[in-house]
Each structure stands twice: as structure tokens, then as C-alpha cells.
């Protein structure tokens, strides 16, 4: 099994969950596309459906961008940027390498200083834009695209259209219309895949390929997860075990889940995970609040609250058995820091011990801890892990009796903001 769910720190047993008999029922509902929101289950078998044409178009486009651009600016928000950002942050070196095309982001927030400084930074680079939006009218990326499209046209003139790529709906929408008018290269966001489940489509895979990472390996991992996690029997499906344990905690008044890891490279995986579970479950006054920490850094800050604070939290720790890039502690003759006992210990092994130590401490403090252990820290296993979370999230949301694939609450802030902006406009007039 590619992912192991270690429950040695738990007092709860998923077999005692009062709705466990619903798991095979919901499994059938998911795979027969009969549940609420089932029009958005296209991600379920996407990795096994994509053909060689998809791979070739991604590879050819990525190669062209790498040859003519120092920077790819990905314009998007939510699922349109978090997936690729998470993968790139996880699998690229901590520090940039020479002659690699840099992938940076815009439209993920509204910051005038960021956009202004971004354009100044781009002045000394060769640039390609990849704007990602099903509709083309989502406010934050639409603002960034309007500004950066004008920048590209002013700078490159007629050539700008060959440096702008639109990833959007295949049939309708403002961005599709604009792309057709200007002759931009287009990638399609499948109509049956929502934003937070879209990482394995061109939404995530084009930026990942431009960053020089193996999107084929990522999709292979997702494809294998699709096969291994296609079991109705909870004893054979680790994603369903995780989903059921989450719901058991929730029913026992643990309303916040903390995702914890021991590598700073996983910070944006946490952000992607928070959107996935937060938008999928947080409806109808229900849902587990998703939070995250990166250890051992946060053991010196939020660790105090986790150990001794309000007992409404449970913790899911993520670790990798093997990590190729590592460092060993050497002997020091003076030993003034008293660390010679760590000689010949790798920092990866140090983190393994820190995980066991902190998990034991938090359990003793009243915080239930689950441990997801993944075999290797590479593209294949990252692809597997992200599919695992999507499958677990779908089961978990259905057990909570909410639609995993809509986000009605997101519209409220948009309506209020729009009204305020329109009011200001009228007052100025």
C-alpha cells in the first residue's frame, strides 16, 4: 500500500463509527454518479482517461515556454493555482537553479503593490502568461489578467498573442470568447471537474511541466491511487478509513483538524488541502475546520496551543518514509552545544523522531493524532497523495450529508463587495 494510515496514537476505532454501514453505499453512489453534485466527478478517473495527445500538447507547450521565456506567470485563484503551486513547492529545490523557467503567480489576491512590483520584475525577463478561469469573470484573476494582458500587448505588440495561453471552459465564457478573438492557445478545463479537484488537468499540469517536473509521474501516481482506492470495503481502502475517522472525531466534538508535516516544502500542500476540505465540507452550519502547521517550526509557536489549549482539535501528521535529499550531523571537537550525541544522525531521521515525540505528547495532552505515512518523496507519490485526499474528502463530505462539489457561500462576499464598489462609483459620479 502506497499510503499507510498509522493509528497507534488513537483511542478511537473507525469500526465503531455509527455510520460505517453507509461507506459501501456511498462508494457505490460515487462510482455510479448518483449523489448530489455528481456532475463534477470527472476527476475520479481522469488520470486513466487522458490520452497521449494530452501529454504531448502539455510537453510541447512547456518546451516552447521554456525556450522563449524566463518566467511563466500563472493567473488564477483557489483551485486554479493552489494545486500547481503545491506540487512545484514540494518537488522543486528550495533555491532556484540557473536557466530554469520560473513559475510565479498573479490573481490569487488583490494587491496593488504586488502587481506593480511584479511588472517591474518582469521588465528584465521574457514572459509568458497562463490565465486560468472557467468563466473569465472571477474578480481577482480578471483584474490581474486585464492589467497583465495590457502589459504584454504594450511590450510585445502583435507577438503578445503567442505568449498568452488560456486554460478555460471549452464551450462558453468571457475568457473563451477573448481567447478566440485574439487567437490565444487554449487548454480546456473539463466541464465535469471543479476547481479544487482540477490539479491533474491542464490547470495544474502545464505549470508543473514548465517548472521542469514530471507531470507524467504525477498522473501515474494518481492513476494507481484510483485503482487502489476503488474498494468499497473500508478494510481495504485507506482513504475511507481516514474519512470515517475524521467524521468520528467530528461526532465526538473535535471540530478542527490540523494537518501537520515536517518539511517546509509541504506548506502549499497544506493550503491546497485546506481549500479542498474547507470548501467541500463547510456548508449548512456543518464541517470540520481545516488548519495546518509545519513542524518543527510551529512546535515553538502553535505547539503550545495544540498541547495545552482547547480540546476541540485532532491532528493528522503527514510524513515520508524515504527522502533522497538529506543531510547528516557531524562531530564537533569542542561540543559546546552538546550535540555530539546526534553524530551520524540525518535530519530526516531527526524529524521522524520529532514526529513520534510530538504525536505522543499531543496524544497525552488530549489531542487525537493520525499519521499518514507515504513511501517516497517524489512526483509519483505526491500524485498518489493528492488523489487520496480528493477521494477521502468526497467520502467524508457525503458522510456529513453535504454536497462535496459546490461552494454556495463563496458568492455572498462577492455580492457584498460588488454592491460596495458600485455604491462608491455612483457617489464619485
C-alpha positions as CSV (number, residue, x, y, z in Angstrom):
1,X,0.0,0.0,0.0
2,X,1.4,3.4,-1.1
3,X,-0.1,5.2,1.9
4,X,-0.2,3.8,5.4
5,X,-2.6,5.2,8.0
6,X,-1.0,4.7,11.4
7,X,-3.5,4.8,14.2
8,X,-1.2,3.8,17.1
9,X,-1.8,7.2,18.8
10,X,-5.6,6.8,18.6
11,X,-8.1,5.6,21.2
12,X,-10.9,5.7,18.6
13,X,-11.5,2.8,16.2
14,X,-13.1,3.5,12.8
15,X,-15.1,0.3,13.1
16,X,-17.0,1.8,16.0
17,X,-18.3,4.8,13.8
18,X,-22.1,4.7,13.9
19,X,-22.5,5.3,10.1
20,X,-19.9,2.8,8.9
21,X,-22.5,0.8,7.1
22,X,-23.0,3.9,4.8
23,X,-19.5,3.6,3.4
24,X,-20.2,0.9,0.8
25,X,-23.5,2.7,-0.1
26,X,-21.7,6.0,-0.6
27,X,-18.9,4.3,-2.5
28,X,-21.5,2.9,-5.0
29,X,-23.2,6.3,-5.2
30,X,-19.8,8.0,-6.0
31,X,-18.8,5.5,-8.7
32,X,-22.3,5.3,-10.3
33,X,-22.5,9.1,-10.2
34,X,-25.9,9.2,-8.4
35,X,-25.1,11.5,-5.5
36,X,-25.6,15.2,-5.1
37,X,-23.1,17.1,-7.3
38,X,-22.2,14.0,-9.2
39,X,-21.9,16.1,-12.4
40,X,-18.5,17.1,-11.0
41,X,-17.0,13.6,-10.6
42,X,-14.9,13.8,-13.7
43,X,-11.7,13.8,-11.7
44,X,-12.4,10.3,-10.4
45,X,-11.0,8.5,-13.4
46,X,-9.3,11.4,-15.2
47,X,-5.8,10.0,-14.8
48,X,-6.7,6.8,-16.5
49,X,-8.7,8.5,-19.2
50,X,-6.2,11.1,-20.5
51,X,-4.6,10.1,-23.8
52,X,-1.2,10.6,-25.3
53,X,-2.4,13.8,-27.2
54,X,-2.9,15.5,-23.8
55,X,0.7,14.5,-22.7
56,X,2.2,15.7,-26.0
57,X,0.4,19.0,-26.0
58,X,1.4,19.8,-22.5
59,X,5.0,18.8,-23.2
60,X,5.3,20.7,-26.5
61,X,3.8,23.8,-24.9
62,X,6.0,23.6,-21.9
63,X,9.1,23.2,-24.0
64,X,8.2,26.2,-26.1
65,X,7.7,28.3,-23.0
66,X,11.0,27.1,-21.5
67,X,12.8,28.1,-24.7
68,X,11.4,31.6,-25.1
69,X,10.6,32.7,-21.5
70,X,12.4,33.2,-18.3
71,X,9.1,33.4,-16.4
72,X,5.6,31.9,-16.7
73,X,3.0,34.0,-14.9
74,X,0.1,31.8,-13.8
75,X,-3.0,33.9,-13.3
76,X,-5.7,32.2,-11.1
77,X,-7.2,31.9,-7.7
78,X,-8.3,28.9,-5.5
79,X,-8.1,25.6,-7.3
80,X,-6.7,27.4,-10.4
81,X,-3.4,28.0,-8.7
82,X,-3.1,26.1,-5.4
83,X,-2.6,22.6,-6.9
84,X,0.3,23.5,-9.2
85,X,1.8,25.8,-6.5
86,X,1.7,23.0,-4.0
87,X,3.4,20.5,-6.4
88,X,6.1,22.9,-7.5
89,X,6.9,24.0,-4.0
90,X,7.1,20.3,-2.9
91,X,9.3,19.0,-5.7
92,X,11.5,21.9,-6.8
93,X,14.7,22.7,-5.0
94,X,14.4,25.2,-2.1
95,X,16.6,27.7,-4.0
96,X,16.2,28.4,-7.8
97,X,18.6,26.9,-10.3
98,X,20.1,28.8,-13.2
99,X,18.5,28.6,-16.6
100,X,15.2,27.3,-15.3
101,X,12.0,28.9,-16.3
102,X,10.4,30.4,-13.1
103,X,6.7,29.9,-12.4
104,X,5.2,32.8,-10.4
105,X,1.6,33.7,-9.7
106,X,-0.8,36.6,-10.0
107,X,-4.6,37.0,-9.5
108,X,-4.5,34.9,-6.3
109,X,-5.2,38.1,-4.3
110,X,-5.8,41.8,-4.9
111,X,-2.6,43.7,-4.0
112,X,-1.6,46.8,-5.9
113,X,2.0,46.7,-4.6
114,X,2.4,43.1,-5.6
115,X,1.1,43.7,-9.2
116,X,3.2,46.9,-9.6
117,X,6.4,45.1,-8.3
118,X,5.6,42.1,-10.5
119,X,5.5,44.1,-13.7
120,X,8.8,45.8,-12.7
121,X,10.3,42.4,-12.1
122,X,9.1,41.2,-15.5
123,X,10.7,44.1,-17.4
124,X,14.1,42.3,-17.4
125,X,12.6,38.9,-18.3
126,X,11.0,37.2,-21.2
127,X,7.4,36.4,-20.2
128,X,4.5,34.0,-21.0
129,X,1.1,34.3,-19.3
130,X,-1.2,31.3,-18.5
131,X,-4.6,32.7,-17.4
132,X,-6.8,30.0,-15.7
133,X,-10.5,30.6,-15.2
134,X,-13.6,28.7,-16.3
135,X,-15.6,31.9,-16.7
136,X,-13.0,34.6,-17.1
137,X,-15.0,36.9,-14.8
138,X,-13.8,35.8,-11.4
139,X,-12.8,39.2,-10.0
140,X,-9.3,38.7,-8.7
141,X,-7.7,36.9,-11.7
142,X,-9.8,39.0,-14.1
143,X,-8.2,42.2,-12.6
144,X,-4.7,40.7,-12.9
145,X,-5.3,39.5,-16.4
146,X,-6.6,42.8,-17.6
147,X,-3.5,44.6,-16.2
148,X,-1.0,41.9,-17.4
149,X,-2.6,41.5,-20.8
150,X,-2.2,45.2,-21.4
151,X,1.4,45.0,-20.2
152,X,2.1,42.1,-22.7
153,X,0.4,44.0,-25.6
154,X,2.3,47.2,-24.8
155,X,5.6,45.3,-24.6
156,X,5.3,42.6,-27.2
157,X,2.8,44.1,-29.7
158,X,1.5,41.5,-32.1
159,X,3.7,38.8,-30.6
160,X,1.8,39.1,-27.3
161,X,-0.9,36.7,-28.5
162,X,1.6,33.9,-28.9
163,X,2.7,34.5,-25.3
164,X,-0.7,34.2,-23.7
165,X,-2.3,30.8,-23.0
166,X,-5.9,30.5,-21.8
167,X,-7.0,27.5,-19.7
168,X,-10.8,27.8,-19.6
169,X,-14.1,26.3,-20.3
170,X,-14.4,24.5,-23.7
171,X,-17.9,25.9,-24.7
172,X,-18.6,29.3,-23.2
173,X,-17.4,32.2,-21.0
174,X,-15.8,35.5,-21.3
175,X,-12.2,34.1,-21.3
176,X,-13.1,31.6,-24.1
177,X,-14.5,34.4,-26.1
178,X,-11.5,36.7,-25.6
179,X,-9.1,33.8,-26.3
180,X,-10.9,33.0,-29.6
181,X,-10.9,36.7,-30.6
182,X,-7.2,37.1,-30.0
183,X,-6.0,33.6,-31.2
184,X,-4.6,32.5,-27.8
185,X,-3.6,28.9,-27.4
186,X,-6.3,27.2,-25.3
187,X,-6.4,24.3,-22.9
188,X,-9.8,23.1,-21.7
189,X,-11.0,22.7,-18.1
190,X,-13.3,19.7,-18.3
191,X,-16.9,20.7,-17.5
192,X,-17.3,17.8,-15.1
193,X,-14.3,18.8,-12.9
194,X,-14.5,21.6,-10.3
195,X,-11.6,23.9,-9.5
196,X,-10.4,22.3,-6.3
197,X,-10.4,18.9,-7.9
198,X,-8.7,20.1,-11.1
199,X,-5.0,19.7,-10.3
200,X,-4.4,16.8,-12.7
201,X,-5.9,18.6,-15.7
202,X,-4.1,21.2,-17.7
203,X,-4.9,23.6,-14.8
204,X,-2.1,22.0,-12.7
205,X,-0.1,20.0,-15.2
206,X,1.0,22.8,-17.6
207,X,2.7,25.0,-14.9
208,X,4.2,21.8,-13.4
209,X,5.7,20.8,-16.7
210,X,7.1,24.3,-17.3
211,X,8.7,24.1,-13.9
212,X,10.6,21.0,-15.2
213,X,8.8,18.4,-13.2
214,X,7.4,15.1,-14.4
215,X,3.7,15.5,-14.7
216,X,3.6,12.0,-16.2
217,X,4.8,10.6,-12.9
218,X,2.2,12.7,-11.0
219,X,-0.6,11.3,-13.2
220,X,0.8,7.7,-12.8
221,X,0.6,8.2,-9.0
222,X,-3.0,9.4,-9.3
223,X,-3.9,6.6,-11.7
224,X,-2.5,4.0,-9.2
225,X,-4.4,5.7,-6.4
226,X,-7.5,5.5,-8.5
227,X,-7.1,1.7,-8.8
228,X,-6.0,1.0,-5.2
229,X,-8.7,3.3,-3.6
230,X,-11.5,1.8,-5.7
231,X,-12.6,-0.6,-2.9
232,X,-15.9,-0.4,-1.2
233,X,-14.6,-2.5,1.7
234,X,-13.2,0.0,4.3
235,X,-10.7,-2.6,5.5
236,X,-9.0,-2.3,2.1
237,X,-9.5,1.4,1.5
238,X,-7.2,3.7,3.5
239,X,-8.9,6.8,2.1
240,X,-12.2,5.7,3.5
241,X,-10.6,4.8,6.9
242,X,-9.3,8.4,7.1
243,X,-12.7,9.8,6.1
244,X,-14.5,7.8,8.7
245,X,-12.1,8.6,11.5
246,X,-12.5,12.3,10.7
247,X,-16.2,12.0,11.0
248,X,-15.9,10.0,14.2
249,X,-13.8,12.8,15.7
250,X,-16.3,15.4,14.5
251,X,-19.2,13.5,16.1
252,X,-17.2,13.5,19.4
253,X,-16.9,17.3,19.3
254,X,-13.5,17.6,17.7
255,X,-14.4,20.3,15.2
256,X,-10.9,21.4,14.0
257,X,-8.4,19.2,12.1
258,X,-4.7,20.3,12.0
259,X,-2.7,18.9,9.1
260,X,0.9,18.7,10.2
261,X,4.1,17.9,8.3
262,X,7.8,18.1,9.0
263,X,9.0,19.6,5.7
264,X,8.6,23.3,4.8
265,X,8.2,22.2,1.2
266,X,4.7,20.9,2.1
267,X,3.4,24.3,3.2
268,X,1.4,24.9,0.0
269,X,0.2,21.3,0.1
270,X,-1.4,22.3,3.3
271,X,-3.0,25.4,1.6
272,X,-4.4,23.2,-1.2
273,X,-5.7,20.7,1.4
274,X,-7.4,23.5,3.3
275,X,-9.3,24.7,0.3
276,X,-10.2,21.1,-0.7
277,X,-11.7,20.2,2.7
278,X,-12.9,23.7,3.7
279,X,-14.9,24.3,0.5
280,X,-16.2,20.8,0.2
281,X,-17.4,20.3,3.8
282,X,-18.1,23.8,5.2
283,X,-21.9,24.1,4.5
284,X,-25.2,24.1,6.2
285,X,-23.6,25.1,9.5
286,X,-21.5,21.9,9.4
287,X,-17.9,20.9,8.7
288,X,-14.5,20.3,10.2
289,X,-12.4,23.5,10.2
290,X,-9.1,22.7,8.4
291,X,-5.9,24.3,9.8
292,X,-2.2,23.5,9.3
293,X,1.2,23.6,10.9
294,X,4.8,22.9,9.7
295,X,6.9,21.2,12.3
296,X,9.3,21.6,14.0
297,X,8.9,25.3,13.4
298,X,5.4,25.6,14.7
299,X,6.2,23.4,17.7
300,X,7.7,26.6,19.0
301,X,4.6,28.7,18.4
302,X,1.2,27.0,17.9
303,X,2.7,23.9,19.6
304,X,1.8,25.4,22.9
305,X,-1.9,25.8,22.0
306,X,-2.0,22.3,20.5
307,X,-0.5,20.8,23.7
308,X,-2.5,22.8,26.3
309,X,-5.3,24.7,24.6
310,X,-9.0,24.0,24.0
311,X,-9.6,20.3,23.4
312,X,-11.6,20.6,20.1
313,X,-8.8,19.6,17.8
314,X,-7.4,16.5,16.2
315,X,-4.2,16.2,14.2
316,X,-3.2,14.4,11.0
317,X,0.5,14.1,10.6
318,X,2.0,13.5,7.1
319,X,5.5,12.1,6.6
320,X,7.5,10.3,4.0
321,X,9.5,7.1,4.8
322,X,12.3,7.9,2.3
323,X,13.6,11.3,1.2
324,X,16.6,11.3,-1.1
325,X,17.8,14.8,-0.3
326,X,19.1,14.8,3.2
327,X,22.0,16.0,5.5
328,X,23.9,14.3,8.3
329,X,25.1,15.9,11.5
330,X,28.9,15.7,12.0
331,X,31.0,15.6,15.2
332,X,32.4,18.8,16.7
333,X,35.6,18.5,18.9
334,X,34.5,21.2,21.4
335,X,30.9,20.1,21.6
336,X,29.9,23.3,23.3
337,X,26.4,22.9,22.0
338,X,26.2,19.3,23.5
339,X,25.0,17.9,20.2
340,X,27.6,15.2,19.6
341,X,25.1,12.6,20.6
342,X,23.5,13.3,17.2
343,X,26.6,12.5,15.2
344,X,25.8,10.5,12.1
345,X,22.1,11.2,12.5
346,X,20.3,12.5,9.4
347,X,18.0,15.4,9.6
348,X,15.3,13.3,8.0
349,X,15.7,10.8,10.9
350,X,15.7,13.6,13.4
351,X,12.3,14.7,12.0
352,X,11.0,11.1,12.2
353,X,11.8,11.1,15.9
354,X,10.3,14.5,16.3
355,X,7.1,13.2,14.8
356,X,6.9,10.3,17.3
357,X,7.8,12.6,20.2
358,X,5.3,15.3,19.3
359,X,2.5,12.8,18.4
360,X,2.9,11.1,21.8
361,X,3.0,14.4,23.6
362,X,-0.1,15.7,21.9
363,X,-2.0,12.4,22.4
364,X,-1.1,12.6,26.1
365,X,-2.5,16.2,26.1
366,X,-5.8,15.0,24.8
367,X,-5.3,15.6,21.0
368,X,-6.1,12.5,18.9
369,X,-3.3,12.0,16.2
370,X,-3.5,10.2,12.9
371,X,-0.3,9.6,10.9
372,X,-0.3,9.3,7.1
373,X,3.0,7.7,6.1
374,X,3.9,7.8,2.4
375,X,6.7,5.7,0.9
376,X,8.8,8.2,-1.1
377,X,9.0,11.9,-1.5
378,X,8.7,12.1,-5.3
379,X,6.3,13.1,-8.1
380,X,4.6,9.7,-8.2
381,X,3.8,9.6,-4.5
382,X,2.7,13.3,-4.4
383,X,0.2,12.4,-7.2
384,X,-1.0,9.5,-5.2
385,X,-1.3,11.6,-2.0
386,X,-3.3,14.3,-3.7
387,X,-5.8,11.8,-5.2
388,X,-6.0,10.1,-1.8
389,X,-7.1,13.4,-0.3
390,X,-9.7,14.1,-3.0
391,X,-11.2,10.6,-2.6
392,X,-11.2,10.8,1.2
393,X,-12.8,14.3,1.1
394,X,-15.6,13.2,-1.2
395,X,-16.5,10.3,1.2
396,X,-16.2,12.5,4.2
397,X,-18.5,15.2,2.8
398,X,-21.1,12.7,1.8
399,X,-21.0,11.1,5.3
400,X,-21.6,14.6,6.6
401,X,-24.6,14.8,4.2
402,X,-23.3,17.8,2.2
403,X,-22.5,18.2,-1.5
404,X,-18.7,17.9,-1.9
405,X,-18.6,19.8,-5.1
406,X,-20.4,23.2,-4.7
407,X,-19.5,26.3,-2.8
408,X,-22.6,28.5,-2.4
409,X,-21.2,30.5,0.4
410,X,-18.4,31.9,-1.7
411,X,-20.9,34.1,-3.6
412,X,-22.0,36.1,-0.6
413,X,-18.8,38.1,-0.2
414,X,-18.7,38.7,-3.9
415,X,-22.2,40.2,-3.9
416,X,-21.5,42.4,-0.9
417,X,-18.2,43.6,-2.4
418,X,-19.8,44.3,-5.8
419,X,-22.5,46.4,-4.1
420,X,-20.0,48.5,-2.2
421,X,-17.9,49.1,-5.3
422,X,-21.0,50.1,-7.3
423,X,-22.1,52.4,-4.5
424,X,-18.7,54.1,-4.4
425,X,-18.8,54.5,-8.2
426,X,-22.2,56.2,-8.0
427,X,-21.1,58.6,-5.2
428,X,-18.0,59.6,-7.3
429,X,-20.2,60.3,-10.3
